[in-house]
Amino acid sequence: QVQLVESGGGLVQAGGSLRLSCAASGRTFASSAMGWFRQAPGKEREFVAAIRRSGGNTYYADSVKGRFTISRDNAKSTVYLQMNSLKPEDTAVYYCNAIYGGSTYWGQGTQVTVSS
């Protein structure tokens, strides 16, 4: 079982930055691929970024490429999402995601609101 707790969301002006964190419980973190998804009001949840177990490969949605950076610290069992040059359309609940042992786990989400 993997438990994920996100933090770092908040209200920021357009052009600003936020860093989201996702702390994972258990000893499985280093063996888990990790990702971030987001869901805006009235829209489906969408992929934002992902990182492999080793941290050597990262993947991004086109809408955030060049602005967001995903990273992980296996010693701290934490994955991060650094978000720069934020836009109002980035407003959403951001969810952390872990894939381990053929199962997918989700955090409870953290709200990010970008004002224009």
C-alpha positions in Angstrom: 0.0 0.0 0.0 1.2 3.5 -0.9 -0.1 6.7 0.7 0.5 10.0 -0.9 0.2 13.5 0.7 0.4 16.6 -1.5 1.3 20.1 -0.3 2.4 23.4 -1.6 -0.7 24.6 -3.4 -2.1 28.1 -3.0 -3.0 31.3 -4.7 -0.5 33.0 -7.0 -0.6 35.7 -9.6 0.0 35.0 -13.3 3.7 34.7 -14.0 4.5 33.5 -10.5 5.9 30.2 -9.2 4.9 27.4 -6.8 6.5 24.2 -5.8 4.3 21.2 -5.0 5.5 18.3 -2.9 4.2 14.8 -2.6 5.4 12.7 0.3 4.9 9.0 0.0 4.7 6.5 2.8 6.1 3.0 2.8 9.3 1.5 1.5 8.1 1.4 -2.1 8.8 4.9 -3.2 12.1 4.2 -4.9 10.5 1.4 -6.9 7.5 3.6 -8.0 7.1 5.7 -11.1 5.6 9.0 -10.0 3.5 11.6 -11.7 1.4 14.7 -11.4 -2.1 15.1 -12.8 -4.5 18.0 -12.6 -8.2 18.5 -12.8 -9.9 21.9 -13.5 -13.5 22.5 -12.7 -15.8 20.9 -15.3 -12.9 19.1 -17.0 -11.4 15.6 -16.9 -8.3 14.9 -15.0 -5.2 15.3 -17.3 -1.6 14.3 -17.2 1.0 16.9 -16.3 4.3 15.3 -15.7 5.9 12.0 -14.8 9.3 10.7 -13.7 10.8 7.2 -13.7 12.0 5.3 -10.7 15.6 6.3 -11.2 14.7 9.9 -12.0 16.6 9.7 -15.2 13.6 10.2 -17.5 10.9 12.8 -17.3 7.8 13.4 -19.3 5.6 16.5 -19.7 2.4 17.5 -21.2 2.9 20.0 -24.0 1.0 22.6 -22.1 3.5 22.7 -19.3 6.8 21.9 -21.1 9.4 24.4 -20.5 7.6 25.9 -17.4 7.2 22.9 -15.1 9.9 20.6 -13.7 9.3 17.3 -12.0 12.0 15.8 -9.7 12.2 13.3 -6.9 14.3 12.7 -3.8 14.2 9.0 -3.1 15.9 9.5 0.3 13.0 11.6 1.4 10.4 9.6 -0.5 9.2 12.8 -2.0 8.4 14.0 -5.6 8.2 17.7 -6.5 6.7 19.8 -9.2 8.3 23.1 -9.7 5.8 25.4 -11.6 7.1 28.6 -13.1 5.5 31.2 -15.4 2.1 30.1 -14.1 -1.0 31.0 -16.2 -4.6 31.3 -15.2 -5.3 28.1 -17.2 -3.0 26.2 -14.8 -5.7 26.6 -12.1 -6.7 23.2 -11.0 -6.5 20.6 -8.2 -3.2 18.9 -8.6 -2.9 15.2 -7.8 0.2 13.1 -7.1 0.2 9.6 -8.6 2.3 6.5 -8.0 2.5 3.3 -10.0 3.8 0.3 -8.1 3.4 -3.4 -8.4 0.8 -3.0 -11.1 -1.4 -0.7 -9.0 -2.0 3.0 -9.2 -2.3 5.2 -6.1 -3.5 8.8 -5.8 -3.1 11.6 -3.2 -6.0 13.7 -2.0 -5.0 16.7 -4.2 -3.9 20.3 -3.6 -5.5 23.4 -5.0 -3.6 25.7 -7.3 -5.2 29.0 -8.2 -3.6 31.4 -10.6 -5.1 34.9 -10.8 -4.8 37.1 -13.9 
